[in-house]
Amino acid sequence: MYLNIGIGQINPKVGDLSGNFEKILKAWKELDKSSHLVCFPELALTGYPPEDLLLRRDFLSDCKKYLDNLLKKSKDLTSPCLIGIPLYKGDLYNAAFLLYKGEIVGAYYKRYLPQYGVFDEKRYFKKGDNLLFFAVNGFNIGVSICEDIWYPSGVERIYALAGADVIVSLNASPYHKGKYEFKENLLKARAEDNQCYVVYVNMVGGQDELILDGRSLVISPEGKIIARAKVFEEDLLVISIEKKKVCSGRLLEPRLREESSSEIPFVKGIGIKKELPFFEGKVFKNPEEEEEIYLALKLALKDYFYKNGFKGVILGLSGGIDSSLTAVLAVDALGKEKVKALFMPSEFTSRESFEDTRELAKNLGIPLIEIPITEIFHSYRETIKKTLGFEDFTVAEENLQARIRANLLFYLSNREGLLVLSTSNKSESATGYTTIYGDMAGGFAPLKDVYKTLVYRLARYRNSLDPVIPERIFKKAPSAELRPGQRDEDTLPPYEILDEILKLYLEEGLTPSEIIERGFEEKTVNRVFHMLKIAEYKRKQAPLGPKITRRALGKDYRMPVTNGYL
């Protein structure tokens, strides 16, 4: 006795109810051919997170209309469908609906609403207190939504004690480095503890700062992965699960007997009378860390570009590692025909930067426009001298060059409808080693959450596939080239030290004194924290960029600008 479960790992666009409806319907029809039950992610109709769209009554009304349309379409399909859609019913719920033959068989309202990190669900939703327990072809199935499954004594345990063979968890779970491994182990534990199958249905796609990685899973009662969908791609997955595995496990290890059984209202038993073949689950391979992060950034840029309807992108190439990696990433994500580069040398630009920039553009096959800024810069300085009387060369003159370059980039952006890519990285943004309205300016910052040391690792990974970035770019000392002989380490600690201090604070929550106890110089630690603090006003005006670490300098870093504490 087996049940075929179809997983629609889709990439919806937030707010595009019509487009998402068509995507869902197309996937449902395809999965219907081989499934007894079809499952879609949390908030599949709206995309995730819909944020303050959920405060618009017209939006919620339209969600209901598309739910009704799905009900009409379900009459022509043979398989029931689990899908996440918001529901306003006296209050707003993050809901999962079971649809079958024109009927809402039942609904589940998410119980645990996350309010930390990038999550803000208590702003929008009311906590649910109901359950959705049903059967398809003799398999007892319980439903939960995302955060619910992170609690070991949550609804999954209630379902298991009531005799669930399968727990289906609908998710829109954002990615960050290292999260998947933790999540996989957690889900294995839920399957083993409850002696049932866990079907983990995840969304995929880029949404502003967030990346959803897909990798939907089916885990056996023994805690083994028997199916894993693709990473950072849409996927339709079908797997057959067997009831005998649940029965045998509970007979051999009757642990659940020792706990009080739960009485849950049984919504409905659905019999699907169609002969279907048995499907072994596909288990797609997990990428190594550098490849995983690169694929995440690529998806984030691609989705931001296409979902917002841009025609092309433009970025400034400098001959440095950050702009080089950004250019390669843009070509990989969008194709070379969508990418244009601007090289804006000054009197401080080295010969090596000229050569390396031209070589990179040639290797990528992208147009390189060269606009020297020396005359523009001196024109500014002459005007400043005449009107303000300033002749000395200070950091203001350095930043002026960066702002001239930003003006030229945004001129072409404005004229040709191009998205400006900022090339700033996390190390620069954290310390303020970037010019506001200059090199940090842009419409999207692909490297916003990428430490400088990781920039080099990602560039090395990409060059291992095809060595498009000139080797000299890896070897020369990082420099903004805004004054003679300038090097980043004239202003910043070495990146190996800086990035480690930032990680210990941002991702592990250590205090300055605790970081010093780890062996870092007190003067250096205090200096980094001071730079981090005074740069907050810059970061509040920075472009969006994808989150790839546990704590990015975006939604999940909410420091006040006016702040009297170190």
ROGUDREN-399094 format. One record per residue (C-alpha): x negated, y negated, z negated; residue number from 0; residue in one letter. Coordinates in Angstrom, 3 decimals. Each point is the difference from the previous one (the first is absolute). Last residue first. Layout:
! residues N
- u,v,w,k,r
- X,Y,Z,NUM,A;
...
END
This chain:
! residues 566
- u,v,w,k,r
- -29.299,-51.714,-21.883,565,L;
- 3.162,-1.506,-1.489,564,Y;
- 1.180,-3.562,0.665,563,G;
- 2.039,0.885,3.108,562,N;
- 1.759,-2.182,2.527,561,T;
- -0.122,2.326,3.007,560,V;
- 1.906,2.683,-1.866,559,P;
- -0.984,3.609,0.669,558,M;
- 2.339,2.358,1.761,557,R;
- -2.073,2.834,1.449,556,Y;
- 2.391,2.730,1.186,555,D;
- 1.502,-1.947,2.861,554,K;
- -3.360,-1.156,1.362,553,G;
- -3.567,0.401,-1.157,552,L;
- 0.278,3.776,0.249,551,A;
- 0.209,2.421,-2.882,550,R;
- -0.187,3.740,0.655,549,R;
- -1.777,-0.592,3.268,548,T;
- 1.256,0.015,3.615,547,I;
- 2.347,-2.996,0.057,546,K;
- 0.390,-1.510,3.462,545,P;
- -0.505,-3.729,0.607,544,G;
- 2.172,-3.075,-0.194,543,L;
- -1.632,-3.365,0.564,542,P;
- -1.582,-1.990,-2.840,541,A;
- 1.693,-2.949,-1.680,540,Q;
- 0.345,1.522,-3.488,539,K;
- -3.503,1.351,0.515,538,R;
- -1.432,-3.509,0.177,537,K;
- 1.667,-1.097,-3.246,536,Y;
- -1.397,3.111,-1.689,535,E;
- -3.586,-0.876,0.905,534,A;
- -0.718,-1.589,-3.403,533,I;
- 0.731,3.238,-1.857,532,K;
- -1.947,2.430,2.174,531,L;
- -3.007,-2.324,0.000,530,M;
- 0.056,-0.151,-3.807,529,H;
- 0.393,3.777,-0.272,528,F;
- -2.966,0.515,2.316,527,V;
- -2.148,-2.451,-1.984,526,R;
- 0.893,1.667,-3.279,525,N;
- -1.039,3.374,1.404,524,V;
- -3.269,-1.363,1.400,523,T;
- -1.008,-1.738,-3.228,522,K;
- 0.832,3.077,-2.052,521,E;
- -2.163,2.283,2.164,520,E;
- 1.755,3.268,0.783,519,F;
- -0.783,3.076,-2.083,518,G;
- 3.422,1.545,-0.567,517,R;
- 0.228,-2.011,-3.224,516,E;
- 0.103,-3.127,2.185,515,I;
- 3.101,1.418,1.668,514,I;
- 1.610,0.524,-3.389,513,E;
- -0.783,-3.582,-1.000,512,S;
- 1.514,-1.322,3.245,511,P;
- 3.198,2.029,-0.550,510,T;
- 0.676,3.264,1.820,509,L;
- 3.278,0.490,1.869,508,G;
- -1.118,2.937,2.122,507,E;
- 0.985,-1.310,3.424,506,E;
- -0.469,-3.750,-0.291,505,L;
- -2.659,-0.184,-2.698,504,Y;
- -2.160,3.027,0.695,503,L;
- 0.494,-0.463,3.731,502,K;
- -1.104,-3.654,-0.118,501,L;
- -3.131,0.855,-1.979,500,I;
- -0.840,2.776,2.473,499,E;
- 0.526,-2.307,2.955,498,D;
- -2.312,-2.657,-1.408,497,L;
- -2.800,2.435,-0.799,496,I;
- -0.180,1.674,3.424,495,E;
- 0.762,-3.381,1.595,494,Y;
- -3.142,-1.578,-1.438,493,P;
- 1.101,-2.888,-2.265,492,P;
- 1.405,-2.945,1.935,491,L;
- -1.267,-3.443,1.008,490,T;
- -3.488,0.604,1.404,489,D;
- 1.145,3.588,0.500,488,E;
- 2.149,-1.083,2.938,487,D;
- -3.103,-1.178,1.896,486,R;
- -0.761,-3.422,1.530,485,Q;
- -3.290,-0.599,1.800,484,G;
- 1.139,-3.291,1.553,483,P;
- 3.613,-0.982,-0.772,482,R;
- 3.428,1.360,0.915,481,L;
- -1.278,3.399,1.091,480,E;
- 2.614,1.867,-2.076,479,A;
- -2.652,2.603,-0.761,478,S;
- -0.145,3.741,-0.687,477,P;
- -3.583,1.313,0.204,476,A;
- -0.749,1.793,3.260,475,K;
- 0.089,3.783,0.144,474,K;
- 3.591,0.894,0.848,473,F;
- 0.284,-2.686,2.681,472,I;
- -3.265,1.260,1.510,471,R;
- 1.657,3.302,0.855,470,E;
- 2.349,-1.609,2.503,469,P;
- 3.649,0.944,-0.659,468,I;
- 1.312,2.195,2.841,467,V;
- -1.605,3.230,-1.181,466,P;
- 2.898,2.367,0.807,465,D;
- 1.409,2.451,-2.541,464,L;
- -2.862,-0.437,-2.493,463,S;
- 0.311,-3.752,0.630,462,N;
- 3.434,0.066,-1.609,461,R;
- -1.348,1.718,-3.119,460,Y;
- -2.912,-2.433,-0.208,459,R;
- 2.420,-2.928,0.296,458,A;
- 2.150,1.510,-2.745,457,L;
- -3.012,0.406,-2.273,456,R;
- -1.219,-3.556,0.675,455,Y;
- 3.431,-1.458,-0.759,454,V;
- 0.077,2.168,-3.137,453,L;
- -3.014,-1.872,-1.384,452,T;
- 1.770,-3.270,0.784,451,K;
- 3.131,1.035,-1.891,450,Y;
- 3.097,0.591,2.124,449,V;
- 3.308,-1.435,-1.279,448,D;
- 0.160,-2.962,2.404,447,K;
- -1.670,1.910,2.821,446,L;
- 2.970,-0.106,2.415,445,P;
- 0.713,-3.688,-0.721,444,A;
- 3.142,-1.155,1.809,443,F;
- 1.170,-3.397,1.222,442,G;
- -3.331,-1.676,-0.551,441,G;
- -2.062,-2.324,-2.157,440,A;
- -2.762,1.480,-2.164,439,M;
- -2.662,-1.258,2.427,438,D;
- 1.169,-3.584,-0.354,437,G;
- 3.231,-1.283,-1.531,436,Y;
- -1.504,1.073,-3.346,435,I;
- -3.642,0.863,0.571,434,T;
- -1.195,3.340,-1.336,433,T;
- -2.159,0.986,-2.913,432,Y;
- 2.977,-0.425,-2.325,431,G;
- -1.255,2.822,-2.211,430,T;
- 2.909,2.383,0.526,429,A;
- 0.543,-1.035,3.616,428,S;
- -3.638,0.609,0.894,427,E;
- -0.090,3.446,-1.617,426,S;
- 3.384,0.862,1.492,425,K;
- -1.012,-0.666,3.619,424,N;
- 0.531,-2.982,2.300,423,S;
- 0.456,0.648,3.735,422,T;
- 3.222,-1.941,0.504,421,S;
- 1.900,1.165,3.048,420,L;
- 1.803,-2.753,1.898,419,V;
- 3.152,1.278,1.703,418,L;
- 0.297,-1.316,3.549,417,L;
- 2.798,-2.023,1.588,416,G;
- -2.186,-1.509,2.735,415,E;
- -0.078,-3.696,-0.913,414,R;
- 0.525,0.355,-3.738,413,N;
- -2.485,2.837,-0.389,412,S;
- -2.444,-1.807,2.263,411,L;
- 0.213,-3.087,-2.203,410,Y;
- -0.029,2.204,-3.085,409,F;
- -3.373,1.430,0.916,408,L;
- -1.408,-3.432,0.843,407,L;
- 1.197,-1.490,-3.272,406,N;
- -1.405,2.971,-1.949,405,A;
- -3.410,-0.596,1.567,404,R;
- 0.064,-3.663,-1.000,403,I;
- 0.995,1.115,-3.499,402,R;
- -3.017,2.298,-0.293,401,A;
- -2.296,-2.815,1.121,400,Q;
- 1.510,-2.366,-2.564,399,L;
- -0.692,2.583,-2.669,398,N;
- -3.741,-0.407,0.444,397,E;
- 0.280,-3.794,0.049,396,E;
- 1.974,0.131,-3.252,395,A;
- -2.706,2.266,-1.449,394,V;
- -2.339,-2.944,0.313,393,T;
- -2.120,-1.724,2.675,392,F;
- -0.661,-3.661,-0.783,391,D;
- 1.289,-2.788,2.247,390,E;
- 3.159,-1.247,-1.722,389,F;
- 0.947,-3.627,0.679,388,G;
- 3.733,0.560,0.003,387,L;
- 1.073,-1.588,3.270,386,T;
- -3.161,-0.095,2.097,385,K;
- -1.634,3.086,-1.531,384,K;
- 3.228,1.986,0.098,383,I;
- 0.496,-0.892,3.666,382,T;
- -3.568,1.033,0.783,381,E;
- 0.454,3.237,-1.914,380,R;
- 3.201,0.856,1.870,379,Y;
- -1.677,-0.666,3.353,378,S;
- -2.931,2.082,-1.188,377,H;
- 2.284,2.958,-0.634,376,F;
- 1.788,-0.381,3.344,375,I;
- -3.365,-0.143,1.792,374,E;
- -1.275,3.098,-1.818,373,T;
- 3.221,2.008,0.403,372,I;
- -1.031,2.200,2.927,371,P;
- 3.053,1.566,1.679,370,I;
- -0.643,3.495,1.337,369,E;
- 3.016,2.058,1.083,368,I;
- -0.546,3.747,-0.167,367,L;
- 2.394,2.211,1.949,366,P;
- 0.244,3.570,-1.301,365,I;
- -1.664,3.112,1.425,364,G;
- -0.935,1.338,-3.422,363,L;
- -3.656,0.563,0.892,362,N;
- -0.160,-3.362,1.780,361,K;
- 1.502,-1.788,-2.994,360,A;
- -2.504,1.707,-2.300,359,L;
- -2.959,-0.860,2.248,358,E;
- 1.019,-3.645,0.221,357,R;
- 0.323,-0.287,-3.757,356,T;
- -3.308,1.778,-0.594,355,D;
- -1.945,-2.244,2.366,354,E;
- 1.301,-3.308,-1.286,353,F;
- -0.282,1.185,-3.611,352,S;
- -3.591,1.089,0.575,351,E;
- -0.876,-3.445,1.379,350,R;
- 1.137,-1.469,-3.280,349,S;
- 2.890,-2.421,-0.451,348,T;
- -1.059,-3.077,-1.977,347,F;
- 0.369,-2.452,2.889,346,E;
- 3.547,1.232,0.358,345,S;
- 1.571,2.951,1.716,344,P;
- 3.744,0.404,0.580,343,M;
- 0.683,3.463,1.399,342,F;
- 3.704,0.640,0.693,341,L;
- 1.376,3.477,0.526,340,A;
- 3.147,1.177,1.795,339,K;
- 1.839,3.243,-0.683,338,V;
- 3.223,1.305,1.573,337,K;
- -1.663,1.498,3.108,336,E;
- -2.472,1.807,-2.242,335,K;
- 2.683,2.246,-1.469,334,G;
- 2.107,-0.738,-3.058,333,L;
- -1.258,2.075,-2.927,332,A;
- -3.389,1.090,1.351,331,D;
- -0.697,-3.417,1.514,330,V;
- 1.038,-1.755,-3.210,329,A;
- -2.130,2.330,-2.137,328,L;
- -3.021,-0.656,2.199,327,V;
- 0.508,-3.761,-0.313,326,A;
- 0.479,0.150,-3.772,325,T;
- -3.134,2.148,-0.371,324,L;
- -2.068,-2.539,1.941,323,S;
- 1.513,-2.964,-1.842,322,S;
- -1.014,1.522,-3.324,321,D;
- -3.433,1.288,1.084,320,I;
- -1.389,-3.279,1.270,319,G;
- -0.676,-1.196,3.561,318,G;
- 2.458,-2.840,-0.441,317,S;
- 3.117,1.073,1.846,316,L;
- 3.096,-2.126,-0.584,315,G;
- 3.281,1.734,0.489,314,L;
- 2.883,0.002,2.452,313,I;
- 2.962,2.341,0.153,312,V;
- 2.593,0.738,2.650,311,G;
- 3.641,-0.393,0.947,310,K;
- 1.479,0.094,-3.511,309,F;
- 3.454,1.491,-0.599,308,G;
- 0.080,0.241,-3.784,307,N;
- 0.477,3.793,-0.061,306,K;
- -2.737,0.337,2.620,305,Y;
- -2.794,-1.894,-1.749,304,F;
- 0.798,0.932,-3.605,303,Y;
- 0.429,3.615,1.092,302,D;
- -3.340,0.163,1.812,301,K;
- -1.882,-1.804,-2.757,300,L;
- 1.310,2.259,-2.763,299,A;
- -0.464,3.148,2.109,298,L;
- -3.654,-0.831,0.697,297,K;
- -0.632,-0.859,-3.634,296,L;
- 1.382,3.374,-1.100,295,A;
- -1.937,1.876,2.696,294,L;
- -3.225,-1.668,-1.183,293,Y;
- 0.793,0.862,-3.605,292,I;
- 0.599,3.658,0.843,291,E;
- -3.082,0.223,2.221,290,E;
- -2.194,-1.413,-2.769,289,E;
- 1.511,2.327,-2.620,288,E;
- 0.047,3.298,1.912,287,E;
- 3.181,0.821,1.885,286,P;
- 2.668,2.388,-1.331,285,N;
- 0.782,2.882,2.325,284,K;
- 3.532,0.663,1.216,283,F;
- 1.764,2.935,-1.607,282,V;
- 2.600,1.328,2.411,281,K;
- 2.707,2.066,-1.643,280,G;
- 0.996,3.379,1.341,279,E;
- 3.370,-0.238,1.684,278,F;
- 2.530,2.835,0.011,277,F;
- 2.368,-0.149,2.979,276,P;
- 3.536,-1.354,-0.342,275,L;
- 3.350,1.679,0.264,274,E;
- 2.814,-2.384,-0.767,273,K;
- 2.752,0.070,-2.574,272,K;
- -0.898,-2.719,-2.446,271,I;
- 1.904,0.581,-3.248,270,G;
- 0.195,-2.992,-2.320,269,I;
- 0.611,0.377,-3.719,268,G;
- 1.206,-3.189,-1.609,267,K;
- -0.535,-2.502,-2.775,266,V;
- -0.928,2.300,-2.872,265,F;
- 0.502,-1.980,-3.199,264,P;
- -3.097,0.731,-2.062,263,I;
- -0.078,2.185,-3.095,262,E;
- -3.571,0.226,-1.137,261,S;
- -1.556,3.106,-1.452,260,S;
- -1.614,-0.304,-3.387,259,S;
- -3.646,0.897,0.159,258,E;
- -1.501,3.414,-0.673,257,E;
- 1.526,1.444,3.138,256,R;
- -2.131,-2.366,2.129,255,L;
- -3.125,1.957,-0.910,254,R;
- 1.203,3.227,1.594,253,P;
- -3.349,0.830,1.607,252,E;
- 0.498,3.149,2.100,251,L;
- 3.733,-0.542,0.451,250,L;
- -0.349,-3.739,0.685,249,R;
- -2.748,0.558,2.551,248,G;
- 1.891,2.769,1.754,247,S;
- 3.166,-2.091,0.335,246,C;
- -1.820,-3.063,1.351,245,V;
- -1.990,2.036,2.509,244,K;
- 3.139,1.930,1.004,243,K;
- 1.680,-3.226,1.073,242,K;
- -2.238,-0.356,3.042,241,E;
- -1.024,-3.281,1.652,240,I;
- -0.106,-0.683,3.739,239,S;
- -1.834,-3.115,1.146,238,I;
- 0.787,-2.752,2.483,237,V;
- -2.037,-3.188,0.420,236,L;
- 0.650,-3.102,2.054,235,L;
- -2.919,-2.402,-0.203,234,D;
- -0.752,-3.703,0.083,233,E;
- -3.656,-0.733,-0.533,232,E;
- -2.214,-1.280,-2.852,231,F;
- -0.706,3.586,-1.151,230,V;
- 1.778,2.853,1.726,229,K;
- 2.410,2.253,-1.855,228,A;
- -1.043,2.566,-2.605,227,R;
- 1.595,3.417,-0.349,226,A;
- -0.608,3.051,-2.207,225,I;
- -1.866,-1.820,-2.762,224,I;
- -0.290,2.448,-2.882,223,K;
- 1.426,-0.633,-3.459,222,G;
- 1.295,3.535,-0.537,221,E;
- 3.576,-1.243,0.466,220,P;
- -1.086,-1.085,3.510,219,S;
- -0.867,-3.564,0.976,218,I;
- 1.387,-1.829,3.029,217,V;
- -1.745,-3.263,0.712,216,L;
- 0.445,-3.282,1.850,215,S;
- -3.396,-1.422,0.928,214,R;
- 1.487,-3.407,0.897,213,G;
- -2.575,-2.675,-0.785,212,D;
- 2.072,-3.040,-0.890,211,L;
- -2.104,-3.148,0.282,210,I;
- 0.963,-3.148,-1.857,209,L;
- -1.151,-3.579,0.447,208,E;
- 2.448,-0.879,2.828,207,D;
- 1.745,3.309,0.673,206,Q;
- -2.145,2.661,1.668,205,G;
- 1.446,3.417,0.719,204,G;
- 0.989,3.400,-1.359,203,V;
- 2.865,1.132,-2.238,202,M;
- -0.260,3.024,-2.248,201,N;
- 2.090,3.138,-0.498,200,V;
- -1.260,2.226,-2.844,199,Y;
- 1.733,3.372,0.052,198,V;
- -0.765,1.760,-3.274,197,V;
- 0.802,3.703,-0.111,196,Y;
- 0.851,1.517,-3.351,195,C;
- -1.610,1.362,-3.143,194,Q;
- 0.627,-3.210,-1.960,193,N;
- -3.501,-0.219,-1.462,192,D;
- -1.601,1.349,3.169,191,E;
- 1.821,-2.368,2.367,190,A;
- -0.510,-3.028,-2.251,189,R;
- -3.689,0.887,-0.462,188,A;
- -0.507,0.191,3.758,187,K;
- 1.626,-3.417,0.284,186,L;
- -2.414,-1.486,-2.546,185,L;
- -3.006,1.558,1.738,184,N;
- 1.100,-1.467,3.332,183,E;
- 0.583,-3.400,-1.574,182,K;
- -3.497,-0.169,-1.483,181,F;
- -1.570,0.950,3.325,180,E;
- 2.227,-2.461,1.853,179,Y;
- -0.840,-2.907,-2.279,178,K;
- -3.761,0.015,0.598,177,G;
- -0.046,-3.028,2.309,176,K;
- 3.335,-1.757,0.052,175,H;
- 3.203,0.868,1.739,174,Y;
- 3.557,-1.132,-0.651,173,P;
- 2.685,2.604,-0.792,172,S;
- 3.322,-0.358,1.785,171,A;
- 1.417,3.259,-1.287,170,N;
- 2.896,2.449,0.019,169,L;
- -0.575,2.936,-2.369,168,S;
- 1.787,3.241,0.871,167,V;
- -0.015,2.551,-2.813,166,I;
- 0.613,3.565,1.115,165,V;
- 1.109,3.194,-1.729,164,D;
- 2.001,-1.890,-2.611,163,A;
- 1.387,2.156,-2.822,162,G;
- 1.420,-2.484,-2.507,161,A;
- -3.297,-0.006,-1.889,160,L;
- -1.751,-0.928,3.245,159,A;
- 2.383,-2.886,0.644,158,Y;
- -0.518,-1.468,-3.464,157,I;
- -3.753,0.394,0.360,156,R;
- 0.059,-1.900,3.303,155,E;
- 2.069,-2.731,-1.653,154,V;
- -2.809,-1.082,-2.283,153,G;
- -2.055,1.857,-2.581,152,S;
- -3.205,-0.107,2.050,151,P;
- 0.494,-3.641,1.099,150,Y;
- -1.720,-0.738,3.343,149,W;
- 2.904,1.691,1.818,148,I;
- 2.375,-2.877,-0.701,147,D;
- -2.352,-2.555,1.580,146,E;
- 0.874,1.248,3.518,145,C;
- 3.702,0.881,0.114,144,I;
- 1.582,3.196,-1.304,143,S;
- 2.232,2.695,1.463,142,V;
- 0.862,3.512,-1.210,141,G;
- 0.568,2.988,2.265,140,I;
- 1.457,3.451,-0.673,139,N;
- -0.644,2.285,2.962,138,F;
- 3.022,2.188,0.872,137,G;
- 0.339,-1.135,3.595,136,N;
- -0.253,-3.659,-1.042,135,V;
- 0.761,-0.797,-3.616,134,A;
- 0.619,-3.199,-1.950,133,F;
- -1.266,-2.022,-2.932,132,F;
- -0.006,-3.813,0.173,131,L;
- -0.350,-1.599,-3.423,130,L;
- 1.405,-3.120,-1.681,129,N;
- -1.569,-2.520,-2.365,128,D;
- -1.346,-2.665,2.346,127,G;
- -2.110,-3.001,-0.986,126,K;
- 1.190,-3.239,1.540,125,K;
- -1.976,-1.366,2.905,124,F;
- -1.427,-3.301,1.190,123,Y;
- -2.470,-1.599,-2.410,122,R;
- -0.365,3.373,-1.685,121,K;
- -1.612,1.193,3.232,120,E;
- -3.068,-2.252,-0.034,119,D;
- -2.832,2.346,0.928,118,F;
- -3.401,-1.215,1.200,117,V;
- -1.636,0.728,-3.347,116,G;
- 2.725,0.483,-2.580,115,Y;
- 3.779,0.100,-0.198,114,Q;
- 0.934,3.487,1.144,113,P;
- 3.701,0.944,-0.187,112,L;
- 0.522,3.410,-1.560,111,Y;
- 3.554,1.193,0.519,110,R;
- 0.565,-0.153,3.770,109,K;
- 3.680,0.404,0.876,108,Y;
- 1.133,3.298,1.521,107,Y;
- 2.899,0.370,2.413,106,A;
- 2.375,2.755,1.034,105,G;
- 1.768,1.674,2.904,104,V;
- 0.339,-3.250,1.902,103,I;
- 2.163,1.368,2.804,102,E;
- -0.011,-0.169,3.790,101,G;
- -1.276,3.527,0.480,100,K;
- -2.690,-0.155,-2.661,99,Y;
- -1.801,-2.883,-1.714,98,L;
- -1.827,0.320,-3.322,97,L;
- -0.857,-3.512,-1.141,96,F;
- -3.006,-1.251,-1.937,95,A;
- 0.390,-3.312,-1.784,94,A;
- -2.034,-2.930,-1.299,93,N;
- 2.953,-1.608,-1.733,92,Y;
- 1.506,-3.494,-0.020,91,L;
- 2.915,-0.892,-2.264,90,D;
- 3.767,0.238,0.254,89,G;
- -0.698,2.535,2.716,88,K;
- -2.741,-1.412,2.184,87,Y;
- -1.929,2.865,1.541,86,L;
- -3.548,0.040,1.322,85,P;
- -0.747,2.829,2.485,84,I;
- -2.212,3.107,-0.407,83,G;
- 0.925,3.038,2.075,82,I;
- 0.906,3.644,-0.511,81,L;
- 1.566,1.561,3.086,80,C;
- 2.342,2.923,0.547,79,P;
- -0.669,2.090,3.109,78,S;
- 2.386,0.826,2.850,77,T;
- 0.191,-3.373,1.714,76,L;
- 2.957,-1.461,1.900,75,D;
- 1.889,-1.109,-3.114,74,K;
- -3.220,-1.572,-1.307,73,S;
- 0.327,-2.800,2.570,72,K;
- 3.032,-1.407,-1.789,71,K;
- -1.763,0.176,-3.373,70,L;
- -3.045,-1.719,1.471,69,L;
- 2.271,-2.823,1.170,68,N;
- 1.459,-0.320,-3.501,67,D;
- -3.523,-0.300,-1.409,66,L;
- -0.655,-2.618,2.675,65,Y;
- 3.001,-2.007,-1.193,64,K;
- -1.062,0.347,-3.645,63,K;
- -3.444,-1.377,0.819,62,C;
- 1.728,-2.889,1.792,61,D;
- 1.869,-0.883,-3.191,60,S;
- -3.242,0.093,-1.955,59,L;
- -1.591,-2.402,2.488,58,F;
- 3.016,-2.302,-0.085,57,D;
- -0.126,-0.102,-3.794,56,R;
- -3.608,-1.155,0.007,55,R;
- -1.882,0.826,-3.207,54,L;
- -1.360,3.241,1.467,53,L;
- -1.684,-2.041,2.722,52,L;
- -1.972,-1.226,-2.977,51,D;
- -2.407,2.965,0.123,50,E;
- 0.694,2.456,2.844,49,P;
- -2.936,2.138,-1.176,48,P;
- 0.141,2.327,1.808,47,Y;
- 2.077,0.517,3.131,46,G;
- 3.719,-0.773,0.037,45,T;
- 1.402,3.264,1.347,44,L;
- -2.659,2.237,-1.535,43,A;
- 0.498,-1.421,-3.494,42,L;
- -1.657,3.133,-1.445,41,E;
- -1.108,2.427,2.679,40,P;
- 1.951,2.305,2.348,39,F;
- 1.087,3.626,-0.462,38,C;
- 1.690,2.466,2.360,37,V;
- 1.616,3.226,-1.275,36,L;
- 0.709,3.221,1.897,35,H;
- -2.669,-0.872,2.547,34,S;
- -1.105,1.057,3.514,33,S;
- 2.103,-1.944,2.500,32,K;
- 1.046,-2.549,-2.640,31,D;
- -3.600,-1.231,-0.156,30,L;
- 0.310,-1.620,3.425,29,E;
- 3.430,-1.480,-0.669,28,K;
- -1.120,-1.297,-3.390,27,W;
- -3.112,-1.583,1.540,26,A;
- 2.038,-1.867,2.621,25,K;
- 2.552,-1.090,-2.607,24,L;
- -2.665,-1.299,-2.361,23,I;
- -1.784,-1.968,2.732,22,K;
- 3.300,-1.431,1.271,21,E;
- 0.987,-1.099,-3.505,20,F;
- -3.457,-1.488,-0.538,19,N;
- 0.337,-2.102,3.132,18,G;
- 3.447,-1.248,-0.994,17,S;
- -0.908,-0.615,-3.631,16,L;
- -3.177,-1.891,0.818,15,D;
- -0.403,-1.464,-3.496,14,G;
- -3.318,1.653,-0.760,13,V;
- -1.264,1.879,3.042,12,K;
- 0.258,3.758,-0.302,11,P;
- -2.891,2.464,0.362,10,N;
- 1.491,3.481,-0.310,9,I;
- -0.886,3.244,-1.734,8,Q;
- 3.169,1.895,0.905,7,G;
- -0.283,3.268,-1.903,6,I;
- 1.983,3.054,1.081,5,G;
- 0.715,2.788,-2.470,4,I;
- 0.730,3.492,1.261,3,N;
- 1.425,2.263,-2.689,2,L;
- -0.899,3.649,-0.426,1,Y;
- 1.573,3.249,-1.083,0,M;
END
